[in-house]
Amino acid sequence: MVTEQEVEAIGQTLGDPQQPLQARFRALFTLRGLGGPDAIAWISRAFRDDSALLKHELAYCLGQMQDRRAIPVLVEVLRDTHQEPMVRHEAGEALGAIGDPEVLDILKQYSADPVVEVAETCQLAVCRLEWLQQHSGEPAAAGPYLSVDPAPPAKERDVGRLREALLDEALPLFDRYRAMFALRDAGGEEAALALAEGLHCGSALFRHEIGYVLGQLQHEAAVPQLAAALAQRTESAMVRHECAEALGAIARPTCLAALRAHVADPERVVRESCEVALDMYEYERGPAFQYADGLEQVNNPDAGGGDSTRAWVPGGVVLGHSYDPFLQQPLLCSQLF
């Protein structure tokens, strides 16, 4: 069993700005995998940090945990106009991911937010919650990814028709997102290239989600487009951040030069994303069993990152990882051992 002291030690790593960002990310994803009120409390406290990237990931993880106890802090972050737009956006998306209809009113209110990324995110979250209500009682469709997505995948399976829907800016954003996630689930080079075309159209929110999905897909065919978007200084930092983390997830040698070229980028969120992506790259290329090694670091602090020892959590479950279809970074999943 994981003790309160171990959870506290992981939480302190997350909340310590003197720790390397990579270590804080690994602590965050460990807490996300452990779950429970103490993990939520430690994640919530870290919203006081000054790193927009870290706070964005805090909100993401709270949404993926799908625990109603995270709703109050996410609503607070969404309402806080002093928080960066990408943080507020992720709080809105997380509220939709939790799936509780009690947040519909607040999401509808912020669907008219003056910050476009926040407004569009809340509109999508409203659509997701209404879709869930309309399809309640239906068995959830099994897919290859374990993340909670902002839209269910479309039922269409033809990659060509899905590409047309993805790139059709006359369609509702929710429908285009459904095409996006269906393409991700289809996999393969044709789907990856179709998704990569989305980096050249739509809003910043749409393009950022394309980057995230390409990171989940992990197909090398998308590397040139992701590297080009990362290098484009006029592109939204939110989009460039997702492209950087996607390159870290794909983890081919061709990704390395692009990431190293931007570790000193003028945009803090971009350079921090490259820093985290390089850590993800090393993880993907190395022997470690899991990315979220917070328990291992607490119990064996001299091991260093990349140790392959398995970290046990309650219930005889081992934490492994997959790349969330939403992820700009690794998502924990449970694997029975």
N, C-alpha and C positions, 0 to 999 in steps of 0.2 A: 504493500500500500504506500502511496505517496503521502508524506506527512505534511502537516501545516508548516513546519519549519522549512521543508524543501520548497513548497509553493512560495513561501515568503522570500527565500533566497533567490528564486527565479524572478519573482516580482521586483526585487531590489535591483537585480541586473537590468531588467527592462527600464526601470525608472532612473537609472544612474547615467546622467549625461557624460560622465567621464569614461564610461565603457565604450569600446568600439561599436559602431553602429551595427556591424554584422552580428556581434554578440547579443545586442539588444533585440535584433530581429529574431534570432534563434530562440531567445527567451520568450518573446511574444508568441511565436508559433508553438512553443511548448505549452504555454498557458492555454492557448486556443485548443490544443488537443486534450489537455486535462479537463478543462471546463469547470463548472461549478461557481458558486458565489464568490469565493476567494479569488479565483482567477479573473472573474469579471471586475472585481474591485481593484485589483492591481492594474489591469489594463485601463480601467477608467481613470485612475489617478494620473496616468501618463499623458493625458490630453493637455496637461500643463506644459508639456515640452515645447521647445521652439522649432522642432523639425517638422515641417509640413508632411514630409514623406513618412516619418514614423507615425504621426497622428492619423494619416490616411490609412495606414496599415492597421492601426488600432481599431478604427471603425470597421474596416473590412473583416477583421477577425471576429469582432462582436456580432456582426451580421451572420457570418458563417456558423457561429455557435448556435444560432437560432434559440436563444434563451431569452424569454420575456423580461428577465431581470435586467437586461441591458437596455431596455427601451428608454428609461428616464435619461440616462446619460447621452444616448444618441439623439434624443429630442433636444436636449440642452445644446449639444454641439451643432445640430442643424440650425437652431435659432440664433446661435452666437455669430453675429456678423463680423466679429473680430477674428474669427477663425478663417484660415485660408479657404478659398473656394473649393479646392480639391478635397479638403477635409470635410467641409459641409456636404459636398456632393456624396462622399463615401458614407457619411452618416445617414443621408437620405436613402441611399441604396441599401444600407444595412437594415434600416427599418423595413424596407420592402422584403428583404431576405428573411427576416424573422417571421413574417407572414401573418402577423396578428392584425385583424381588421380594426382594432381600436386605434391604430395610428392613421387611418384613412383621412380623417379630418385635417390633421397636421400636415400630411403629405399634400392634400389638395390645396391647403393654404400656401405652401411653399412651391407649388407648381407654377405660381406667378411671380416667383422671386426675380428680382432684377438681374441676378447673376445667372446667365443662360445655362451654365453647366448644372447649377443647383436646380433650376426650374425643370430642365429636361429630365434630370435624374428622378425628381419627385413625380413627374408625369409618368415615367416608366414604372415607378414603384406602385403608383395607383393602379395602373393597368395590370400589373402582376397580381396585386391583391384582388382586384375584381375578377381576373381570370381564375384565380384559385377558388373564389366563391362560386363562380359559375361551374367549375369542374370538381367541386367537393364530392367526395365519395368515390371518385374514379381512382383506380390504382395509378400510382406515379410511374411514369415511363422510365424504364431502366436505361441508363446511358453509360458511356465509357468513362465519364468524369463524375467526381463526387462533390463538386462545388454546388452551391446554391446560386443559380444564375438570375439576372434581372429579368429574364424572359424565358419561357419554355421553348425548346427547339420546334421549328415548324415540322409538320408531318411530311411535307414534300421531301423527296429523296434525290431528285435529279439535280446534280450539281449546277448544270447550266441554268435551270430555272431559279435555283436558289441564288445564284450569282446575280441574275437580273433583279430579283427582289431586293437583294442586299444593296445594290447600287442605285435603285430607283428612289430618288429623293422626293418623289411625289407621294410615296407610301408613308403611312404613319411610322414613327420611329420604332414603336413596339413591334410592328410586323418585320421591319428590317432587322431588328435584334433577333427575332425568331429565326430568320433566315441565317443570320450570323452563327447562331449556336447550332443550327442544323448542319451548316458547313463544317464547323469544328468537329461535330460528332461523325460526319462522313469521313473525315481524315483524307490523307493522301495528297499528292502534289497538286492535282487539279484544284482541290478545295483550298489548299494553302495559297495558291496563286490568286484564286478568286477573292479570298479574304484580303490578301495584300493590296488588291486594287482599292479596297475601302480606305486605305491610308491616304488616298488622294481626293476624298469627297466627304460630304457631310460635315457635321459640327465637330468641334474639338472633343466633345464627349463621345461621339460615335467613333472617331478615329482612335481615341484612347482605348475604347473597348476592343477595337480591332487588334491593337497591340497586345492587349491582355490575352485575347483568344489565341493569337499566333504563338504566344508564349506557352500556352497550354498544349497546343497542337505539336509544338517542338519539331517542325519540319524545316529542314535546311533550305528549301526552295524560297522561303520568305526572308532569308537573311539579307539579301541586297536591299530590299525595300525597307526593312526595319533599320538597317544601318543608315540609309539615306535620310529617313525621317529623323533619326537621332541626331544626325549631323546638321539638320536644317535649323538654324538659329531663330528663324522667324516662326517656326512651329510652336504651338502651345507647349509649355513645360510639362503639362499633364500628359500630353501625347508622347513627348520625348522620353519622359520617365517610364512609361509603359513599354516603349520600344526597347529601352535599355534593359529592363528586366526580362523582356522576352528573349533578347539575345543571350542573357545569362542562362535562361532556362534551356534554350536550344543547345548551347554549350558545344558548338563546333569550333575548330580552330579559326575559321573565318570570322567568328564573332569577337574574338579576343582583341584584335586591333581596333575595332570600332569602339569597344568599351574603354580601352586604355586611352584612346584619343580624347575622351571626354571626362576623365576623372578629375580634371581641373576646370570643368566648364563654369562659366560665370553664373549660371543658374544653379542655386544650391540644390534644388530638388533633383536636377539632372545629374550633378556630380555625385550626390549621395546615392542615387539609383544605380549609377555605374559602380560605385563601391560595393553595394549590396549584390549587384549582378555578377561582379567578379567573384564574390564569395560563393554565389550560387553555381557559377561556372566550375569553380574548384570542387565543389561538392558533387556536381553531376559527373565530373571526370574522375573523381576519386573513389575510394573503396567504402566510404561511410555508409552505414545502413540508413541513417535518417538525417535530415537537415535540422530538425528541431531537437537539438541535443542538450537542452537546458538541464534536464535531470542528470545527464552524464557529467556535465560541467560542474554541477553542484556536488555530486558524489565522488567525482574523480577530477578535481580541478587541474591536475597536472597532465591530464590526457591531451588537452588541446583540441581544437576543432578537427573534425575529420576522423576521430576514433570510431571504429565500427561497432563498439559495444552497444547492445540493445538496451533501451531504457524501458523499464516496466512501469505500467500504470495500473490503477485498480481494475479488477476483473480479469486479470490474466491476459491483458491486451497489450500488444506492442505497437508503438507509434511508428508508422512508416510515412511516406509522403507521396503525393501526386501533384500535378500542377493544375490548380483550380481553373475552370473555364472562365474565370473572372480574374484570375490571378495574374498578378504582376509578380507573383512570388509563390513559393511552394505552399501547398495546402496540406495540412496533416490529414491522414485518414487512418482508420483503425483496421488492423489486420489481426485476425485471431491467430495465435501462435500455437 
